[in-house]
Amino acid sequence: MASKNVLVVESHNDKLFVEQLIIYINAVDIEVSQPICNIDEYECLSGLSELKLVDKLNDLRIASDKEATNKIGIMVDADANGIDAKLTLINSALKKSGFQTEVPSVNTWIYDDQQALSVSCHVLNVNAHGELETLLRTIKSQYSPFADCLDSWSKCLDDQGRLIKQKDFDKFWVSIYQRFDCCSTKERKQADRKCSPEASMKKPIWNFEHEALTELRAYLASFT
């Protein structure tokens, strides 16, 4: 049985994004797992649940012998807590799910003798914080007047004493970019199908050569 390499991701959108990047860089030896958080679950909205990560890693560890797993990578968002905090969370989850090794730093593979496979992690970030949507805003490649005008809307909220979290703003920005800046009027009549995250990931509206993706491209290439 041929061995396989698995990448664990947090969300459905993370999976859509990284699968397109894998195709772009031709990293064919990576299987992206089903996301830690189901698309209709709300408990992950406030951040990655360690318990759910433990459950996911435990399932992969148990299946690793049967499925001849060679490498397990873990890709999570930095969020507001930052890269070091997520590295600590990942190492805690590895220990609680039965792994005997600790990842010393991001983008570094370490061999687990007991499980006979290598593990590593990558933390999505822009300037050490943020999440997928923060990264997508950074690597957008098309003119974006609809989405960019949200800055004025955000300032108006501030003037009214209302606060929108940066995380929520970035998600809204990406949604508007996908639907109004990158979909035609005709496509918007079928927005659920033609302007969805899945459809948008397959359009040439992201710069996969952007320097913000340098570490992630190198990390994905290291699976081979």
N, C-alpha and C positions, 0 to 999 in steps of 0.2 A: 504493500500500500504506500502510495506516495505521501510524503509528509506535507503539512500545510501550515501556513502562517496566518494568524488571526489578529485583526485589529478591533478592539473594543471601542465603541463610541457611545456618547451620552444620548443623543437624540436622533429622531428621524431626519431632521435637516442636516445634522452632522454627517450622517450616512450618505445622503444625497450628494453633499459637497465633496466629501473625501473620495467617493467612488468616481466622480468626474475628474478629480485631480489625479487619481491613480491611473485612469485611462490616459490622461494627458501626458503623464511622465512614463507611461508604459510599465508600471510596476505591477506586472501581472500575477505575481506570487502572493498577493494579499487577499484574504477573504475578510470582508467587513462584516462583523457580527450584527445580529439584530440589536437595536439600541437598548441601552440600559433602561431608559424611560420610554414607555409606550406612548404613541402619539396622542392618546386620549387620557393620559394620566396627568394629574395636576400637582402631585407632590414634589416633582422636580422643578417646578417653576421658580422656586426660591433658591435653587442650587442643587448640585449633585448630592444624592443621598448615599452616605457611606454604606448603609445597610443594603441598598440595591446593588451597589458595586460589589460588595462582598458576595451577594447571591450570584451575580453574574460570573465572577471569577471562580467561585466554588464550582459552578456548573461546568465551566471550561476546564478546570483542573481535573474533575472527575472524568470528563469525556476525552481528555488529552491522550491517554493510552490507546483507546479504541480508535480515535480519529487520527492518530499519529501526528499530533501537533508538534511543530518544531519551535515556533516562536509565538508569543502572545504580547501584543503591544496594546497600550491603553492610551486613548486620546480623550482629554477632558478640557473644559474651558477654565481659564484662569479666574474668571469672574472678578469681583471686587477684592477678593482675598489675596490674589496674586499667585505666582508660580510656586513659591516655597510651601505655601499652605496646601496647595493641591498635591505636591509631592509627598508631604506628610500624610495626607489623607489616603493617597494611593498605597503607600507603604503599610499603613495601618490596615487597609482592606486586604492587601496581600497576606499579611500575617494572619488575619482572622479567617481567611478563606483556605488556609492550609499550606500556603507557600512558605518555604524556609529561607528565602533570600529577601534582600532589601535593595531597591533601586537607588543607587547613590546620587544620581542626578538625572535630569530630563535628557532624552535622546541618547541614553546609554543602555546598552544591553548587558544583562547580568544572567549568568547561568544558574539555574536552580537544580542542584544535583539530585535531590529527592524526586522532583517531578520530571527530570531529564528533559528540560526545555528552557529556553531563554525568555526573559521578560524585560520590558522597558516601558517608557511612557513619553508622551509628548503633551505639552500644555498649550492649547491655542491661546494666543494673546496678541495684543498690540501695545507695545511699551509696557510689558509685564502684567497687564490687566486686560479685562474684557472677555469676550466670547466670540462665537462664530459670527454673529451679526456685526460686531465691531470689526472683525477681519474682512467681512464682505464689503462693508462701507469703504474700507481702505483700498480694496482691490477692484472696485467697480471700474468699468472701462468705457461706459457710455455717458453722454451728456445727461445730466440728472436734475433739470430745473424743478420738476414736481417734488422730488425728495428733498432737494436742497432748501426749498422754501419752507420746509418744516422748522428750520432754524428760527425764522421769524415767529412762527407759531409758538415755539418753545420760549422765546423771549417774551411773547405776550403773556404766556402762562406765568412766567416769573414776575412780570409787572402786576399780575392779578393775585400774587401771593400763592400761586398753585405750583406744585412740584411734580415733575415727571422724572422717574429714575432714568439714568443713562441707559441702563439695560433695556428698558421698555421703549425709550426713544429710538435706540438703534434697531430694534425689531420692527418698529413702525416705519422707520426710514427705509429699511430693506424691502418691506412689503410694498410701500409706495413706489420705490424704484422699479421693482419687478413688474408691478401692475400698470403704472402710468407712464414711466419713462421708457420702459422696454417692451411694452405690448402695444400693438396697433389698436385703433378703435374697433376694428373687426374682431381682433383677438379678445378684447375686453368683454365682448358679448358672451364669450365662453371662458370667463376668467378663471373659474375653478379648474378648468382643464388646461388652458393655454397660458395662464399667467401664474400658475401655482409654483411653489418652490421647486417641485420636481421638473416642471417644464422649463423654468427659468435657469436651472442648473445646466441644461443642455443647450442654452443659447450662448452666443459669443459676447456675453455682457460682463465677464469677469476676466481680469488679467492674471492668468495663472503663472506668468513670469515675474510678477511683482516681487520686489525684494522682501516684502512682509511675509512671503511664503518660502523664503530661502531655507529656513530651518526645517519646516514641515516637508518640503520636497526632499531634502537630504535624509530626513527621518524615514520617510516612506521608501526611499531607495535602499536604506539599510536593511530592509526585510529580506533582500535577495542574498 
